Amino acid sequence: MDSHGYAQALVEPFGPRLPLPELVVALNRIYHRFEAQTYDASHDEIFAQLPALWERMGAVARAIAPARRWRILDFGCGTGFEAGQILRVLGAGSIASLMCHDPSPEMLARCRERLAASGANVAFSETPPQEEQFDLVLTNSLIHHLPSVAAFCRQVRTWLRGGGAWIAGHEPNRACYLNPECVALARWLQRRQRLRKAASPAMWLELVQRRLGLRPTVAERAAEAAVREGLFERRPARVAVERLVDFGVPHSEQEALAGRGISLEAVGDALGAGAELVWSESYNFMGAFFEPDPPRAVAARVDRLAAKHPECGAHVAAVWRVAPSAAGDLPPRAESLR
Ligand SMILES: C[S@@+](CC[C@H](N)C(=O)[O-])C[C@H]1O[C@@H](n2cnc3c(N)ncnc32)[C@H](O)[C@@H]1O
C-alpha cells in the first residue's frame, strides 16, 4: 500500500469529508493554529541544533552568488526560525526582499513579532505567491507536511530564477528508516528513553492529567476543531491526526517503503533537469528524538553508526541550485512521485 492508501485507510473510519490532499492541508492549518502557541518552547531541537546547520547552508547559498541582493521566499515560515537564520547569515543589507508565507495566521503573527526589529524589507502572506520569482527559497521542517512533494517541487521551479537556490532544512530522512542498523539503534534508544521517563514523577502527573482530559495534546485539540469545522463526521483518533499532519514522516520501514520520508533522489527527480543538488547533510543518528548530551557509551555507539552510514541520519537538509540557463525549464508532471 502506498502512503496515500495507508493514510486514506487510517482516516476512513472517521468519515472524512474532503479528498485526502485537501484534508492534509486543512488539518495542518487547524493543527498549527494550536501548535503556534507552544511551538518555540516545545522544539528545543530547532533552536539548539539547527542554527549551525543554517550557517553552513547560508554559506553555500552565498558562495553560489556572492554579490547578489537576494529576493527570498520563506515558505511555511512558522514563527520565523529560518527567516531569522538567513537574516543572521546573509545580513539584512544583502537582502532586497523577504516574503514570509504561512497558511496559519497564528504562526504568521509570531513570525511578524520575531522579525519586527530586523531592519529588512519583509512582507507576510497567508497565501502563497503566484507570479513572483525569487533568488532563494527557504523551507525548514515543512515538506513532510505537504500532500505532494512532487507538486511542491514543481512549484519551487516556477518560483526560482535561473541561478537561484532552494535551502531545504530539517526533513525526515527516508534512508534512515530503510537501514536496519539505524532502526535497531533508534528502537533501543527509544526503549531507554521510555524507561528514564517512567522514573520521572512529572511524567506520571502529565499522564494522569492527559487521561482525565485536563491537558489535551495539540492533536486532540485539532481533532475536536476538525469535526466542528466539518472536516470529519466523527472525531478522528489522535494517531490519525498526527499521521495526516506529519504526512511525510515515516515511523517504520514499512511506512518508508510506502513512500513516507524525504528521499533526496526523489526530490531531485521531481525538481527535474537543470536542478542540481549542491550540498546535503544527514544528521541525528540517535533517531528522531533529540538528546543534547547523551552518556559517553551511547554517544560512542551513535558515532560508530554515523561513520558507517553517513547518509542515514534521521534528518536530512539540502541545498539545490537551478542552473542559470534553466529558469522556467520545468520538469514534466510527476504526480506518481508524490
Ligand atoms: C514544523 S512547522 C515549521 C515552521 C518553521 N519553518 C520552522 O522550522 O520553525 C511547519 C509549518 O509549515 C506550515 N505548513 C503546513 N502545511 C503547509 C502548506 N500546505 N503550505 C505552507 N505551509 C504549511 C505550518 O503552518 C507550520 O508553520
The ligand as a Tripos MOL2 file, in Angstrom:
@<TRIPOS>MOLECULE
LIG
   27    29     1     0     0
SMALL
NO_CHARGES

@<TRIPOS>ATOM
      1 C1          7.0020   22.2680   11.7850 C.3       1 LIG1
      2 S1          6.4550   23.8700   11.3810 S.3       1 LIG1
      3 C2          7.9580   24.6150   10.8370 C.3       1 LIG1
      4 C3          7.9250   26.0960   10.9300 C.3       1 LIG1
      5 C4          9.2380   26.7940   10.5700 C.3       1 LIG1
      6 N1          9.5650   26.5800    9.1760 N.3       1 LIG1
      7 C5         10.3350   26.2980   11.4930 C.2       1 LIG1
      8 O1         11.1550   25.4770   11.0510 O.co2     1 LIG1
      9 O2         10.3700   26.6950   12.6490 O.co2     1 LIG1
     10 C6          5.6090   23.6090    9.8660 C.3       1 LIG1
     11 C7          4.9970   24.8650    9.2840 C.3       1 LIG1
     12 O3          4.5040   24.5480    7.9890 O.3       1 LIG1
     13 C8          3.2760   25.1950    7.7930 C.3       1 LIG1
     14 N2          2.5050   24.4300    6.7810 N.ar      1 LIG1
     15 C9          1.8160   23.2910    6.9430 C.ar      1 LIG1
     16 N3          1.2150   22.9430    5.7830 N.ar      1 LIG1
     17 C10         1.5550   23.8860    4.8780 C.ar      1 LIG1
     18 C11         1.2410   24.0940    3.4940 C.ar      1 LIG1
     19 N4          0.4470   23.2590    2.8100 N.pl3     1 LIG1
     20 N5          1.7690   25.1640    2.8810 N.ar      1 LIG1
     21 C12         2.5760   26.0360    3.5480 C.ar      1 LIG1
     22 N6          2.8950   25.8900    4.8600 N.ar      1 LIG1
     23 C13         2.3780   24.8320    5.5110 C.ar      1 LIG1
     24 C14         2.6290   25.2000    9.1540 C.3       1 LIG1
     25 O4          1.6060   26.1760    9.2820 O.3       1 LIG1
     26 C15         3.8230   25.4340   10.0670 C.3       1 LIG1
     27 O5          4.0150   26.7840   10.3360 O.3       1 LIG1
@<TRIPOS>BOND
     1     1     2 1
     2     2     3 1
     3     2    10 1
     4     3     4 1
     5     4     5 1
     6     5     6 1
     7     5     7 1
     8     7     8 2
     9     7     9 1
    10    10    11 1
    11    11    12 1
    12    11    26 1
    13    12    13 1
    14    13    14 1
    15    13    24 1
    16    14    15 ar
    17    14    23 ar
    18    15    16 ar
    19    16    17 ar
    20    17    18 ar
    21    17    23 ar
    22    18    19 1
    23    18    20 ar
    24    20    21 ar
    25    21    22 ar
    26    22    23 ar
    27    24    25 1
    28    24    26 1
    29    26    27 1
@<TRIPOS>SUBSTRUCTURE
     1 LIG1         1 GROUP 0 **** ****
